[in-house]
C-alpha cells in the first residue's frame, strides 16, 4: 500500500525522513512503513497494514482512506493513497 505526500512550504525539496516519520506517527498500531522515497516534489511511502488489527481487510482500507488524509499534519498534504 502506498501514500504519496507533498511537503507544504519549505525549500521545495522533499524531506524523506520527515515524511516517513509522519506516516509512522499516523499509522500507529495500524501498520508499519516498509520504504520511503522521493519522486519529484513528493514522497511516496509504502506501508503494510498490521495483521494484528482486528478488522476485515476491506474495513481497514476504508478506514485508512478516511483516517490518513485527516491525520497527516499541516506540514504535508496527501496527494494520493493507493491500496
Z-matrix of the N, CA and C atoms (Angstrom, degrees):
N
C 1 1.421
C 2 1.515 1 108.65
N 3 1.317 2 116.52 1 146.06
C 4 1.458 3 120.54 2 -174.67
C 5 1.526 4 111.08 3 -132.80
N 6 1.328 5 114.50 4 147.78
C 7 1.447 6 121.42 5 169.83
C 8 1.523 7 107.01 6 -132.05
N 9 1.313 8 116.33 7 133.09
C 10 1.461 9 121.58 8 176.70
C 11 1.520 10 107.52 9 -109.24
N 12 1.337 11 115.89 10 128.04
C 13 1.459 12 120.28 11 -179.85
C 14 1.523 13 109.94 12 -130.08
N 15 1.334 14 114.67 13 150.17
C 16 1.456 15 121.52 14 176.08
C 17 1.512 16 108.59 15 -113.71
N 18 1.300 17 115.22 16 145.14
C 19 1.456 18 120.65 17 175.88
C 20 1.521 19 107.54 18 -83.52
N 21 1.313 20 116.32 19 132.14
C 22 1.459 21 121.29 20 177.90
C 23 1.522 22 107.53 21 -93.51
N 24 1.308 23 116.52 22 125.59
C 25 1.458 24 120.32 23 -177.95
C 26 1.512 25 111.11 24 78.85
N 27 1.301 26 116.11 25 -164.51
C 28 1.460 27 120.66 26 179.98
C 29 1.508 28 111.72 27 82.52
N 30 1.309 29 116.16 28 -156.89
C 31 1.455 30 121.32 29 -174.33
C 32 1.525 31 113.97 30 -93.92
N 33 1.314 32 118.05 31 6.61
C 34 1.456 33 121.12 32 178.29
C 35 1.513 34 115.18 33 88.25
N 36 1.335 35 116.57 34 -14.01
C 37 1.468 36 119.71 35 177.60
C 38 1.524 37 108.74 36 -92.08
N 39 1.314 38 117.50 37 137.12
C 40 1.463 39 119.28 38 179.44
C 41 1.530 40 111.74 39 -68.79
N 42 1.305 41 116.62 40 136.43
C 43 1.456 42 122.55 41 178.57
C 44 1.533 43 107.54 42 -100.70
N 45 1.326 44 116.44 43 95.44
C 46 1.464 45 122.53 44 -173.64
C 47 1.527 46 111.57 45 -62.51
N 48 1.322 47 117.72 46 -44.94
C 49 1.462 48 120.56 47 -178.14
C 50 1.522 49 111.61 48 -63.24
N 51 1.312 50 116.42 49 -43.61
C 52 1.466 51 120.12 50 -179.89
C 53 1.536 52 110.75 51 -66.41
N 54 1.328 53 117.24 52 -40.02
C 55 1.462 54 121.26 53 178.23
C 56 1.528 55 110.63 54 -64.50
N 57 1.317 56 116.53 55 -42.40
C 58 1.474 57 121.13 56 178.63
C 59 1.527 58 110.43 57 -60.04
N 60 1.338 59 116.71 58 -46.57
C 61 1.467 60 120.86 59 179.79
C 62 1.531 61 111.68 60 -63.76
N 63 1.320 62 116.35 61 -35.40
C 64 1.461 63 119.78 62 178.80
C 65 1.529 64 111.24 63 -65.50
N 66 1.315 65 117.26 64 -42.70
C 67 1.467 66 120.34 65 179.76
C 68 1.526 67 110.49 66 -70.18
N 69 1.321 68 118.39 67 -35.68
C 70 1.467 69 121.00 68 174.83
C 71 1.530 70 109.15 69 -59.89
N 72 1.336 71 116.56 70 -43.74
C 73 1.465 72 121.15 71 179.49
C 74 1.530 73 111.00 72 -63.08
N 75 1.319 74 116.58 73 -45.05
C 76 1.463 75 121.06 74 -177.47
C 77 1.528 76 111.35 75 -67.18
N 78 1.318 77 117.35 76 -41.45
C 79 1.468 78 120.15 77 -178.99
C 80 1.525 79 112.31 78 -67.28
N 81 1.320 80 117.05 79 -41.75
C 82 1.466 81 119.91 80 -176.83
C 83 1.520 82 110.66 81 56.97
N 84 1.321 83 116.65 82 -129.92
C 85 1.470 84 121.60 83 -178.53
C 86 1.529 85 112.54 84 -76.37
N 87 1.333 86 117.50 85 -8.44
C 88 1.462 87 121.91 86 -173.04
C 89 1.522 88 113.91 87 -75.93
N 90 1.341 89 117.69 88 -14.80
C 91 1.450 90 119.49 89 -179.20
C 92 1.509 91 112.77 90 -179.84
N 93 1.330 92 115.29 91 178.62
C 94 1.457 93 121.76 92 179.55
C 95 1.526 94 109.56 93 -131.60
N 96 1.311 95 115.46 94 142.78
C 97 1.459 96 121.64 95 178.45
C 98 1.523 97 108.89 96 -80.28
N 99 1.329 98 116.31 97 130.53
C 100 1.460 99 119.77 98 179.54
C 101 1.527 100 112.02 99 -103.19
N 102 1.340 101 118.15 100 -28.51
C 103 1.467 102 120.25 101 176.62
C 104 1.519 103 110.46 102 -162.74
N 105 1.325 104 114.96 103 160.71
C 106 1.467 105 121.81 104 175.63
C 107 1.520 106 107.42 105 -147.54
N 108 1.325 107 116.19 106 134.17
C 109 1.461 108 119.35 107 179.43
C 110 1.524 109 109.99 108 -148.26
N 111 1.320 110 114.69 109 150.05
C 112 1.458 111 121.22 110 178.80
C 113 1.524 112 109.48 111 -81.85
N 114 1.325 113 114.87 112 136.41
C 115 1.470 114 121.96 113 174.12
C 116 1.516 115 106.74 114 -134.97
N 117 1.323 116 116.59 115 101.31
C 118 1.466 117 124.12 116 -175.37
C 119 1.522 118 109.36 117 58.07
N 120 1.323 119 118.31 118 -118.09
C 121 1.464 120 120.49 119 -175.93
C 122 1.526 121 113.22 120 -95.10
N 123 1.326 122 117.44 121 3.55
C 124 1.465 123 119.62 122 -178.93
C 125 1.514 124 111.21 123 -122.01
N 126 1.311 125 114.67 124 168.30
C 127 1.466 126 121.63 125 176.14
C 128 1.523 127 107.46 126 -117.59
N 129 1.316 128 116.46 127 129.06
C 130 1.466 129 121.61 128 176.82
C 131 1.517 130 107.41 129 -103.24
N 132 1.334 131 115.05 130 121.69
C 133 1.460 132 121.75 131 -178.80
C 134 1.525 133 107.93 132 -113.16
N 135 1.316 134 116.20 133 122.89
C 136 1.465 135 120.99 134 176.00
C 137 1.515 136 108.48 135 -96.38
N 138 1.334 137 115.23 136 139.94
C 139 1.457 138 119.52 137 -179.36
C 140 1.514 139 110.47 138 -144.70
N 141 1.322 140 114.88 139 158.59
C 142 1.458 141 122.63 140 177.50
C 143 1.521 142 107.84 141 -112.42
N 144 1.323 143 115.97 142 136.97
C 145 1.465 144 120.87 143 177.64
C 146 1.524 145 108.18 144 -78.90
N 147 1.310 146 115.52 145 137.13
C 148 1.462 147 121.34 146 -177.13
C 149 1.528 148 111.85 147 -67.44
N 150 1.329 149 118.15 148 129.43
C 151 1.466 150 120.53 149 175.22
C 152 1.537 151 111.30 150 -71.48
N 153 1.330 152 116.70 151 -16.15
C 154 1.469 153 120.91 152 179.11
C 155 1.533 154 112.25 153 -74.58
N 156 1.315 155 116.02 154 -19.35
C 157 1.465 156 121.96 155 -179.71
C 158 1.522 157 107.60 156 -69.95
N 159 1.304 158 117.22 157 116.20
C 160 1.462 159 123.25 158 -169.26
C 161 1.530 160 112.69 159 -85.29
N 162 1.326 161 116.05 160 69.66
C 163 1.461 162 123.28 161 174.30
C 164 1.521 163 108.29 162 -146.26
N 165 1.333 164 117.55 163 154.19
C 166 1.463 165 119.13 164 172.37
C 167 1.534 166 109.92 165 -63.32
N 168 1.325 167 117.69 166 150.76
C 169 1.457 168 122.48 167 -175.65
C 170 1.528 169 112.21 168 -55.11
N 171 1.303 170 118.14 169 -43.10
C 172 1.470 171 121.36 170 -179.32
C 173 1.532 172 111.22 171 -59.75
N 174 1.319 173 117.67 172 -40.97
C 175 1.460 174 121.11 173 177.93
C 176 1.529 175 111.34 174 -68.76
N 177 1.330 176 117.17 175 -36.79
C 178 1.462 177 121.13 176 176.73
C 179 1.531 178 110.29 177 -60.08
N 180 1.328 179 115.82 178 -45.91
C 181 1.463 180 120.86 179 -178.83
C 182 1.522 181 110.51 180 -64.56
N 183 1.328 182 118.23 181 -45.19
C 184 1.467 183 121.11 182 178.19
C 185 1.522 184 110.83 183 -60.05
N 186 1.318 185 116.43 184 -42.54
C 187 1.461 186 121.29 185 179.57
C 188 1.529 187 111.08 186 -62.96
N 189 1.329 188 116.92 187 -46.34
C 190 1.461 189 120.65 188 -178.86
C 191 1.526 190 111.95 189 -65.85
N 192 1.331 191 117.78 190 -34.63
C 193 1.467 192 121.08 191 177.69
C 194 1.527 193 111.25 192 -61.51
N 195 1.313 194 117.59 193 -35.37
C 196 1.462 195 120.88 194 178.46
C 197 1.530 196 111.27 195 -85.85
N 198 1.323 197 117.07 196 -41.43
C 199 1.460 198 123.35 197 -172.23
C 200 1.528 199 113.47 198 -69.49
N 201 1.315 200 116.56 199 -48.88
C 202 1.465 201 119.68 200 -171.17
C 203 1.537 202 113.47 201 -63.77
N 204 1.336 203 119.96 202 -49.48
C 205 1.468 204 118.02 203 178.55
C 206 1.533 205 112.67 204 -61.00
N 207 1.308 206 117.63 205 -31.70
C 208 1.465 207 120.70 206 -179.22
C 209 1.522 208 112.28 207 -76.01
N 210 1.315 209 118.56 208 -29.36
C 211 1.462 210 121.85 209 -174.22
C 212 1.524 211 115.28 210 -97.61
N 213 1.330 212 117.62 211 -12.39
C 214 1.459 213 119.59 212 176.88
C 215 1.522 214 107.50 213 -67.51
N 216 1.339 215 116.52 214 129.47
C 217 1.472 216 121.57 215 -176.55
C 218 1.524 217 111.58 216 -60.17
N 219 1.311 218 114.80 217 162.14
C 220 1.462 219 120.57 218 -176.10
C 221 1.525 220 113.40 219 -66.41
N 222 1.324 221 118.53 220 -8.61
C 223 1.467 222 121.71 221 176.67
C 224 1.529 223 110.02 222 -71.77
N 225 1.330 224 116.66 223 -25.08
C 226 1.460 225 122.32 224 -179.40
C 227 1.524 226 110.25 225 -122.43
N 228 1.323 227 114.16 226 157.93
C 229 1.455 228 121.41 227 175.57
C 230 1.524 229 107.37 228 -129.83
N 231 1.329 230 116.47 229 133.73
C 232 1.462 231 120.98 230 179.09
C 233 1.526 232 108.31 231 -75.65
N 234 1.329 233 115.78 232 125.53
C 235 1.458 234 122.34 233 -179.65
C 236 1.522 235 110.11 234 -97.89
N 237 1.335 236 116.39 235 -40.79
C 238 1.459 237 120.81 236 -176.69
C 239 1.513 238 109.05 237 -155.14
N 240 1.316 239 115.78 238 145.70
C 241 1.457 240 122.48 239 177.14
C 242 1.521 241 106.43 240 -136.25
N 243 1.333 242 117.75 241 117.49
C 244 1.462 243 120.67 242 -177.21
C 245 1.517 244 111.16 243 -129.02
N 246 1.339 245 114.10 244 144.07
C 247 1.452 246 121.21 245 -177.76
C 248 1.503 247 110.62 246 -124.30
